[in-house]
Amino acid sequence: MLVHLMLELYGCDRELLSNEALIRRALDEYPARVDMEKVSPVHLYDIETSNPLDAGLSGFVVIAQSHISMHAWPEYGEVDIDICSCKEFSQEEAISFAKQIFQTDDVEAHFVVRGNRSLRPESPDPVRYEAAMAQRRTRLAVR
């Protein structure tokens, strides 16, 4: 199973949405706020398009369970956040953090359950898990 929370925040201050350090911090802190394991640095891009009104900051962070992405459009006062994970998480905490960091109460939330036919088990097979961990330890010892 895969769960996907999609947030659209409206009425955000343009200065906040143009603040690269704030967007980077939000992506950096989000995994811990929703009890996820961050496995990559934050990747953040200053997007320029053929329409200057669509310019903004877009970024993502990879989590062990999937990813968190964010797109901020200062000209429209909007930010979109996607949290996609094969591990359940608190939607309420995800929304609360978004409202807090972007200082708005105007939030549209969509929640979708995906991957209902996935073969990935809720918890790993203990024998396969231990074999994979042993292989990882061997690989790390060689480095």
NORDA-V14961 format. One record per residue. N is the residue number from 0. NEAR is the number of other ideal C-beta (glycine too) atoms within 12 Angstrom. Layout:
<<N & NEAR> <N & NEAR>>
This chain:
<<0 & 21> <1 & 23> <2 & 28> <3 & 28> <4 & 37> <5 & 27> <6 & 37> <7 & 27> <8 & 35> <9 & 23> <10 & 20> <11 & 36> <12 & 20> <13 & 22> <14 & 16> <15 & 29> <16 & 33> <17 & 21> <18 & 24> <19 & 24> <20 & 16> <21 & 28> <22 & 41> <23 & 25> <24 & 24> <25 & 41> <26 & 41> <27 & 25> <28 & 24> <29 & 39> <30 & 32> <31 & 20> <32 & 29> <33 & 33> <34 & 20> <35 & 32> <36 & 19> <37 & 25> <38 & 16> <39 & 21> <40 & 14> <41 & 30> <42 & 21> <43 & 27> <44 & 21> <45 & 19> <46 & 23> <47 & 13> <48 & 15> <49 & 8> <50 & 12> <51 & 12> <52 & 16> <53 & 18> <54 & 22> <55 & 33> <56 & 35> <57 & 28> <58 & 33> <59 & 32> <60 & 36> <61 & 23> <62 & 30> <63 & 17> <64 & 27> <65 & 32> <66 & 29> <67 & 43> <68 & 32> <69 & 44> <70 & 32> <71 & 41> <72 & 29> <73 & 28> <74 & 18> <75 & 21> <76 & 24> <77 & 31> <78 & 42> <79 & 32> <80 & 41> <81 & 32> <82 & 43> <83 & 30> <84 & 34> <85 & 28> <86 & 22> <87 & 21> <88 & 30> <89 & 19> <90 & 26> <91 & 17> <92 & 22> <93 & 38> <94 & 31> <95 & 20> <96 & 32> <97 & 42> <98 & 25> <99 & 21> <100 & 33> <101 & 36> <102 & 24> <103 & 24> <104 & 15> <105 & 19> <106 & 30> <107 & 21> <108 & 24> <109 & 18> <110 & 23> <111 & 18> <112 & 18> <113 & 18> <114 & 17> <115 & 12> <116 & 9> <117 & 14> <118 & 10> <119 & 17> <120 & 12> <121 & 11> <122 & 10> <123 & 14> <124 & 13> <125 & 11> <126 & 10> <127 & 13> <128 & 14> <129 & 13> <130 & 14> <131 & 15> <132 & 15> <133 & 14> <134 & 14> <135 & 14> <136 & 13> <137 & 12> <138 & 11> <139 & 10> <140 & 9> <141 & 8> <142 & 7>>
